[in-house]
Amino acid sequence: MDLTNLFDLRGKVAVITGSSRGIGRAIAYAMAAQGAKVVISSRNLDACQLVVDSINALHGKDTALAVAANISAKADLQSLVDQTRRAFGGIHVLVCNAASNPYYGPMGGIADSQFRKIFENNVLATHWLLTMVAPEMLERQQGSIIIISSIGGMIASTTIGAYNISKAADLQLARNLAAEYGPRNVRVNCIAPGLVRTDFARALWENPATLKAMTEPVPLRRIGEPAEIAGAAIFLASNASSFVTGQVIVVDGGASIAGGF
């Protein structure tokens, strides 16, 4: 292994869902900076194109591609994969970042439709996309799949319980697929962020009193920023993590260890 280029992503193509903003966008910028071709995807093509234009201005024409896709539509996901292959020839890194959470409150108040949407978007859609991309990785005997989970998948919550359950399922999905794909050198891992300043998590941090209550017990005493998740994604996408699979990298400022003496 070349120890001087552990994080080099030149020659790699990365598809990142939910990458027109927040954590996904930060990961796309970071991967492009390490030399990867990146595919920016969300439901809004115009928002994706703004990110693409910015990345291409920084790293050269045709570094990034915009493809609109709704993760709840299987045909959209297949189109995302097909358009990536036509533009860049193949997929070496897949980051499943897009997710949804339409409900805040105790589990007893969630509607069936809301519970179903959470699981279809956060678990089933990830499964769909993985099964579309994995065959070429398995044939090539090289690839990295990264699922953006959450520390919510490891702890209880009285307000986002269904979301947390879906994120726990993501952790197990990664473990199962790591066992299946490992013999052909395809790695599957999760990143579990804590509270990060994104639009998706706005309900948890925009109220100063709520934010203070959530960050006071955290060792770093603050909320995370999207760019602080990107480093873990670069690690998992690159040769630096070539012996890492089926794992969860927690990036939470120490929130998950809070409460000790």
C-alpha positions as CSV (number, residue, x, y, z in Angstrom):
1,M,0.0,0.0,0.0
2,D,1.2,3.5,-0.9
3,L,1.2,5.3,2.5
4,T,1.8,8.7,0.9
5,N,-1.6,8.7,-0.9
6,L,-4.0,7.0,1.6
7,F,-6.8,9.4,1.0
8,D,-6.4,9.8,-2.7
9,L,-9.7,9.4,-4.6
10,R,-8.3,10.1,-8.1
11,G,-9.9,7.8,-10.7
12,K,-12.9,7.1,-8.5
13,V,-16.5,7.9,-9.1
14,A,-18.7,8.7,-6.1
15,V,-22.5,8.9,-6.1
16,I,-23.9,10.8,-3.1
17,T,-27.6,11.0,-2.4
18,G,-29.1,14.0,-0.7
19,S,-26.0,16.0,-1.7
20,S,-27.5,19.4,-2.7
21,R,-27.2,20.6,0.9
22,G,-26.0,19.6,4.4
23,I,-23.9,16.6,5.1
24,G,-24.2,15.2,1.6
25,R,-23.0,18.4,0.0
26,A,-20.0,18.6,2.4
27,I,-19.1,15.0,1.5
28,A,-19.3,15.8,-2.2
29,Y,-17.0,18.8,-1.9
30,A,-14.5,16.8,0.1
31,M,-14.4,13.9,-2.3
32,A,-14.0,16.2,-5.3
33,A,-11.1,17.8,-3.5
34,Q,-9.5,14.4,-3.2
35,G,-9.8,13.9,-6.9
36,A,-13.0,11.9,-7.3
37,K,-15.7,12.5,-9.9
38,V,-18.9,13.2,-7.9
39,V,-22.6,12.8,-8.7
40,I,-24.8,15.3,-6.9
41,S,-28.4,14.1,-6.4
42,S,-31.6,15.2,-4.7
43,R,-35.1,15.8,-5.8
44,N,-34.4,19.4,-6.9
45,L,-32.3,19.5,-10.1
46,D,-31.7,23.2,-9.9
47,A,-30.3,22.9,-6.4
48,C,-28.0,20.0,-7.5
49,Q,-26.8,22.0,-10.5
50,L,-25.7,24.9,-8.2
51,V,-23.5,22.5,-6.3
52,V,-22.1,21.0,-9.5
53,D,-21.3,24.4,-10.9
54,S,-19.4,25.3,-7.8
55,I,-17.5,22.1,-7.7
56,N,-16.6,22.3,-11.4
57,A,-15.4,25.8,-10.9
58,L,-13.0,24.6,-8.2
59,H,-11.8,21.4,-9.7
60,G,-12.4,21.6,-13.4
61,K,-15.1,20.9,-16.0
62,D,-16.8,17.5,-15.7
63,T,-15.7,16.8,-12.1
64,A,-19.4,16.8,-11.0
65,L,-22.7,15.8,-12.5
66,A,-26.2,16.7,-11.4
67,V,-28.9,14.0,-11.5
68,A,-32.3,14.6,-9.9
69,A,-33.8,11.6,-8.1
70,N,-36.5,11.0,-5.5
71,I,-35.2,8.2,-3.3
72,S,-38.8,6.9,-2.8
73,A,-39.1,6.2,-6.5
74,K,-37.2,3.0,-7.6
75,A,-37.2,4.1,-11.2
76,D,-35.5,7.4,-10.2
77,L,-32.7,5.5,-8.4
78,Q,-32.2,3.3,-11.4
79,S,-32.0,6.4,-13.6
80,L,-29.4,7.9,-11.2
81,V,-27.2,4.8,-11.6
82,D,-27.7,4.6,-15.3
83,Q,-26.9,8.3,-15.9
84,T,-23.8,8.0,-13.7
85,R,-22.5,5.0,-15.7
86,R,-23.1,6.8,-19.0
87,A,-21.3,9.9,-17.9
88,F,-18.4,8.4,-15.9
89,G,-18.3,4.7,-16.8
90,G,-18.9,3.1,-13.4
91,I,-19.4,3.7,-9.7
92,H,-16.6,3.1,-7.1
93,V,-18.1,4.8,-4.1
94,L,-21.7,5.0,-3.0
95,V,-22.8,7.3,-0.2
96,C,-26.4,6.7,0.9
97,N,-27.1,10.0,2.7
98,A,-30.7,11.0,1.8
99,A,-33.3,10.3,4.4
100,S,-36.6,11.7,5.8
101,N,-38.3,12.2,9.1
102,P,-41.8,13.6,8.8
103,Y,-42.7,13.1,12.5
104,Y,-41.6,14.5,15.9
105,G,-43.2,13.2,19.0
106,P,-43.9,10.0,21.0
107,M,-44.3,6.8,19.1
108,G,-48.0,6.5,20.1
109,G,-48.8,9.5,18.0
110,I,-47.2,8.5,14.7
111,A,-49.5,7.8,11.7
112,D,-49.0,4.6,9.8
113,S,-48.2,6.6,6.7
114,Q,-45.5,8.5,8.5
115,F,-43.9,5.4,9.9
116,R,-44.1,3.7,6.5
117,K,-42.4,6.8,4.8
118,I,-39.6,6.7,7.3
119,F,-38.8,3.1,6.7
120,E,-39.3,3.2,2.9
121,N,-37.0,6.2,2.5
122,N,-34.4,5.4,5.1
123,V,-34.1,1.7,4.8
124,L,-35.9,0.2,1.7
125,A,-34.6,2.9,-0.7
126,T,-31.1,2.3,0.6
127,H,-31.5,-1.4,-0.1
128,W,-32.8,-0.6,-3.6
129,L,-29.8,1.6,-4.5
130,L,-27.3,-0.8,-3.0
131,T,-28.6,-3.7,-5.1
132,M,-28.4,-1.6,-8.2
133,V,-24.8,-0.5,-7.6
134,A,-23.2,-3.5,-5.8
135,P,-23.1,-5.9,-8.8
136,E,-20.5,-3.9,-10.7
137,M,-18.4,-3.5,-7.5
138,L,-18.6,-7.2,-6.9
139,E,-17.5,-7.9,-10.4
140,R,-14.7,-5.5,-10.2
141,Q,-13.9,-6.8,-6.7
142,Q,-13.4,-3.3,-5.4
143,G,-15.8,-0.7,-4.0
144,S,-16.9,1.2,-0.9
145,I,-20.5,1.7,0.2
146,I,-21.2,4.2,3.0
147,I,-24.5,4.6,4.7
148,I,-25.1,7.8,6.7
149,S,-26.9,6.5,9.8
150,S,-27.1,8.4,13.1
151,I,-26.2,8.0,16.8
152,G,-30.0,7.9,17.0
153,G,-29.7,4.3,15.8
154,M,-27.9,3.5,19.1
155,I,-29.9,5.5,21.7
156,A,-33.5,6.0,22.6
157,S,-35.6,9.1,21.9
158,T,-39.0,10.3,23.0
159,T,-39.3,12.6,20.0
160,I,-37.7,10.9,17.0
161,G,-38.2,7.3,17.9
162,A,-39.3,6.0,14.5
163,Y,-36.4,7.8,12.8
164,N,-34.0,6.2,15.3
165,I,-35.4,2.7,14.7
166,S,-34.8,3.2,10.9
167,K,-31.3,4.3,11.6
168,A,-30.7,1.2,13.8
169,A,-31.9,-0.8,10.8
170,D,-29.3,0.9,8.6
171,L,-26.5,-0.2,11.0
172,Q,-27.7,-3.8,10.6
173,L,-28.0,-3.5,6.9
174,A,-24.4,-2.5,6.7
175,R,-23.3,-5.4,8.9
176,N,-25.3,-7.9,6.8
177,L,-24.0,-6.6,3.5
178,A,-20.4,-6.4,4.7
179,A,-20.6,-10.1,5.4
180,E,-22.1,-10.8,2.0
181,Y,-19.8,-8.6,-0.1
182,G,-16.6,-8.9,1.9
183,P,-15.3,-12.0,0.1
184,R,-15.2,-10.0,-3.1
185,N,-13.5,-7.0,-1.5
186,V,-16.5,-4.7,-1.4
187,R,-16.8,-2.8,1.9
188,V,-19.9,-1.5,3.6
189,N,-19.8,0.8,6.6
190,C,-21.9,3.4,8.4
191,I,-21.2,6.9,9.7
192,A,-23.3,7.9,12.7
193,P,-23.3,11.6,13.1
194,G,-24.5,13.3,16.3
195,L,-26.4,16.6,16.1
196,V,-25.2,18.5,13.0
197,R,-26.2,22.0,11.9
198,T,-28.3,21.0,8.8
199,D,-31.7,22.0,7.6
200,F,-32.8,18.4,8.1
201,A,-32.0,18.7,11.9
202,R,-33.2,22.2,12.2
203,A,-36.0,21.3,14.6
204,L,-33.4,20.0,17.1
205,W,-31.1,23.0,17.1
206,E,-32.8,26.3,16.0
207,N,-34.3,26.9,19.4
208,P,-31.5,28.2,21.6
209,A,-32.9,26.6,24.8
210,T,-33.2,23.2,23.1
211,L,-29.7,23.5,21.6
212,K,-28.2,24.4,25.0
213,A,-29.9,21.5,26.7
214,M,-28.6,19.1,24.0
215,T,-25.0,20.4,23.9
216,E,-24.3,21.0,27.6
217,P,-23.7,17.3,28.3
218,V,-21.5,16.8,25.1
219,P,-17.8,16.7,25.8
220,L,-17.0,19.2,23.0
221,R,-19.9,21.4,24.2
222,R,-21.2,22.3,20.7
223,I,-23.1,21.2,17.6
224,G,-21.3,19.6,14.7
225,E,-20.9,21.2,11.3
226,P,-21.5,19.3,8.0
227,A,-17.9,19.5,6.9
228,E,-16.9,17.6,10.1
229,I,-18.7,14.5,8.8
230,A,-16.9,14.6,5.5
231,G,-13.5,13.4,6.9
232,A,-15.0,10.1,8.0
233,A,-16.5,9.7,4.5
234,I,-13.2,10.3,2.8
235,F,-11.6,7.7,5.2
236,L,-14.2,5.1,4.3
237,A,-14.1,5.8,0.6
238,S,-10.3,5.6,0.4
239,N,-7.5,3.1,0.7
240,A,-7.0,4.4,4.3
241,S,-9.9,2.1,5.3
242,S,-9.1,-0.9,3.1
243,F,-9.3,-3.3,6.1
244,V,-12.5,-1.7,7.6
245,T,-16.0,-3.2,6.9
246,G,-19.2,-3.7,8.7
247,Q,-18.4,-0.9,11.1
248,V,-20.0,2.3,12.5
249,I,-17.9,5.4,12.8
250,V,-19.5,7.7,15.4
251,V,-18.9,11.4,14.7
252,D,-20.8,13.2,17.5
253,G,-18.5,15.4,19.6
254,G,-18.6,12.7,22.3
255,A,-22.4,12.9,22.8
256,S,-22.8,9.1,22.9
257,I,-20.3,8.8,25.9
258,A,-21.8,11.7,27.9
259,G,-23.2,11.0,31.4
260,G,-20.1,9.5,33.1
261,F,-18.6,10.6,36.4
